[in-house]
Amino acid sequence: MKQVNIGFLGCGNIGGGVWRLLREFEAEIARREQLAFRVRRVLVRDVSKARGGNIPREILTDSPEDVLADPEIQIVMEFMGGEEPAASYIERALLAGKTVVTANKMALSTHWAELNAAAQKTGAGLYFEASVCGAIPVIRALTDSLQANRVEGLMGIINGTTNYILTRMAREGSAFEDVLYDAQRLGLAEPDPTADVEGYDAAYKLSILSSLAFHAHVPVEKVFREGITRVTPLDIACGQEMGLTLKLLAVAKRSGDRVEARVHPTFVPSTHPLASVSDAFNAVFLKGHACGEMMFYGRGAGDMPTASALVSDLIKAASAPRHKLPEFFGGADGVSVDSDWSSVYFIRMRAQDKPGVLAKVAGCMAGHDVGIASMVQKGEPDAEGRVQLVFVTHSAHERAVRAALAEVERSGETSVRSVIRVEGIE
Ligand code: HSE
């Protein structure tokens, strides 16, 4: 039996889940893996605070040195969250030769180069399955199981909070603010929801996923990001009528040396596997040149799902004969990321219901080479004689669509209310 001493950095919900899973699975791990884990120190903010799970009081500490400078600790598990001081602590642990297992997508995606360099310098391992999509083993799949593939692209629902909100907006026809308020009341959304609803959380995760998928660093600053705060129940309903379902999608594509990485509200055909991913569930749909299409689905957050990924990384780290780090082409500064991608677009306008208006709109689109695939006029004219026009375009360049719509708006008769990208249509 190999004994491995570990130290925790942080012990909130996730740390508590890891503690419980380690205790619950102790005998299984010993029998199957010949490993015995001993938690030597647990860094917490307040050592006097009551904690569940029978964590012995004497292993709690509020000094990071007790974990980072303890030569007996071989593996550090980090679940403090946030960029700092977590990133500095991870780097110090790696430079001290300690392997790190972390759930921290923010520290990892914003300090990837330094952390990788520190691990390379000492030969320590850096494991981060839990940083993206909780329990779903998508990192392990990209780094191990799919190595014989050139991944051409991936699309993911990688933020559970926004998927929960959009699912309820679609089911109930409710406004974003109302569902968010309810989700906060139920403890399903954070009191400060910015990281989730503005797409930051998904952007950190997409930086990690796309870097591994394309073997090239896609820095988080280069990930295009748009949140769900401006999504309306009317857009969702119009999309549903056209056979489309709205999701906050993380999209990454590669074509030769060109990469695109973006997080934004996206319609997918309601028949697409991602359309059926509801509530707080996560999923990643990818395509490899040899494996074809596949989808990973599961729980992306929560104490035990996240602990599942962390403890499995811990077992892998403790049994690995040598640690493997991702190799990136194109250097640590990253690849060049495209900002003028092509996509299908859903466009909703409010326009005067009179002859010639539609022809002008179509003319502006045609003038910028934006083809119209379908169009519906919705409802009766309102008090100002205006109606809703909804278009779905053929695949077009983002800049061309923006230029066409700016011209439409200049006419004064038509105002553009929503522009939502559509993926999953060949
Ligand atoms: N807040 C994230 C989500 C979970 O809603 O999916 C942690 O990454």
Residues whose N, C-alpha, C, O or C-beta is under 5 A from the ligand:
A	BS01	HSE	I158 N159 G160 T161 D196 G300 A301
